[in-house]
Amino acid sequence: MKYFPNMFMEYFRENIGQYVLLTIILIAGIIIGSITVNLISENQMENILSFINGFLANFNNISVDNYSIFYVSLSNNLKTAFAMILLGFTVVGFPLILVLIFFRGFVLG
């Protein structure tokens, strides 16, 4: 059992460059996403705020099926993971994986 942490640390040391690259791309997406939110017009901001306020006002009246929400979330994340795995098998897929990670950061920002 003591072998596993050593194996994990060796794997991490060998691939540190890839982890740093993916982290930088994710952080760049978060930064660009937050800058984009600050650049939207006043009219768009009012529309977004009215939509959010309308949703929050009716939040108590909405019935939520926890199972279906979990199922949809899990299936969407598994589809994304499966797409990334398939794209990882091709040379063309590498830039698409980077774009996908950037987009996730953009949405998060």
C-alpha positions as CSV (number, residue, x, y, z in Angstrom):
1,M,0.0,0.0,0.0
2,K,3.0,2.3,0.5
3,Y,3.8,1.9,-3.2
4,F,0.7,3.8,-4.4
5,P,1.6,7.3,-3.1
6,N,5.1,7.0,-4.6
7,M,3.6,5.9,-7.9
8,F,1.1,8.8,-7.8
9,M,3.9,11.3,-7.1
10,E,6.0,9.9,-9.9
11,Y,3.1,10.2,-12.3
12,F,2.4,13.8,-11.2
13,R,6.1,14.8,-11.6
14,E,6.2,13.3,-15.1
15,N,3.1,15.2,-16.2
16,I,3.4,18.4,-14.3
17,G,3.7,20.4,-17.5
18,Q,0.4,19.2,-18.8
19,Y,-1.3,20.0,-15.5
20,V,0.1,23.5,-15.5
21,L,-1.0,24.1,-19.1
22,L,-4.6,22.9,-18.4
23,T,-4.7,25.0,-15.2
24,I,-3.6,28.1,-17.0
25,I,-6.2,27.5,-19.7
26,L,-8.9,27.1,-17.1
27,I,-7.9,30.2,-15.3
28,A,-7.7,32.1,-18.5
29,G,-11.2,31.1,-19.3
30,I,-12.4,32.2,-15.9
31,I,-10.7,35.6,-16.3
32,I,-12.1,36.1,-19.8
33,G,-15.6,35.1,-18.6
34,S,-15.5,37.5,-15.7
35,I,-14.3,40.3,-18.0
36,T,-17.0,39.6,-20.5
37,V,-19.7,39.9,-17.8
38,N,-18.3,43.3,-16.9
39,L,-18.5,44.4,-20.6
40,I,-22.1,43.6,-21.3
41,S,-24.4,46.5,-21.9
42,E,-26.8,48.0,-19.4
43,N,-29.9,46.7,-21.3
44,Q,-28.5,43.1,-21.3
45,M,-27.7,43.4,-17.6
46,E,-31.2,44.5,-16.8
47,N,-32.6,41.5,-18.8
48,I,-30.4,39.1,-17.0
49,L,-31.2,40.5,-13.6
50,S,-35.0,40.4,-14.3
51,F,-34.7,36.8,-15.4
52,I,-32.8,35.8,-12.3
53,N,-35.2,37.8,-10.0
54,G,-38.2,36.1,-11.7
55,F,-36.7,32.7,-11.2
56,L,-35.8,33.4,-7.6
57,A,-39.3,34.8,-6.9
58,N,-40.9,31.6,-8.1
59,F,-38.3,29.3,-6.6
60,N,-40.5,28.2,-3.7
61,N,-43.4,27.3,-6.1
62,I,-41.2,25.1,-8.3
63,S,-41.3,21.3,-7.6
64,V,-37.9,19.7,-7.9
65,D,-37.3,16.1,-8.8
66,N,-33.9,15.5,-7.3
67,Y,-33.4,12.2,-9.1
68,S,-34.0,13.7,-12.6
69,I,-31.7,16.7,-11.9
70,F,-29.0,14.3,-10.7
71,Y,-29.5,12.0,-13.7
72,V,-29.4,14.9,-16.2
73,S,-26.3,16.4,-14.6
74,L,-24.5,13.0,-14.4
75,S,-25.3,12.2,-18.0
76,N,-24.1,15.6,-19.3
77,N,-20.9,15.3,-17.4
78,L,-20.3,11.7,-18.6
79,K,-21.0,12.8,-22.2
80,T,-18.4,15.5,-21.8
81,A,-15.9,13.1,-20.2
82,F,-16.5,10.5,-22.9
83,A,-16.0,13.1,-25.6
84,M,-12.7,14.2,-24.0
85,I,-11.6,10.6,-23.8
86,L,-12.4,10.0,-27.5
87,L,-10.8,13.3,-28.5
88,G,-7.7,12.3,-26.5
89,F,-7.1,9.4,-28.9
90,T,-6.6,11.7,-31.9
91,V,-4.1,14.4,-32.6
92,V,-6.9,16.7,-33.8
93,G,-8.6,16.3,-30.5
94,F,-5.9,18.0,-28.4
95,P,-6.9,21.6,-29.4
96,L,-10.5,20.7,-29.0
97,I,-9.9,19.5,-25.4
98,L,-8.2,22.8,-24.7
99,V,-11.1,24.7,-26.1
100,L,-13.6,22.6,-24.0
101,I,-11.6,23.3,-20.8
102,F,-11.4,27.0,-21.7
103,F,-15.2,27.1,-22.3
104,R,-15.8,25.5,-18.9
105,G,-13.7,28.2,-17.3
106,F,-15.5,30.9,-19.3
107,V,-18.9,29.7,-18.1
108,L,-17.6,29.4,-14.6
109,G,-16.2,33.0,-14.8
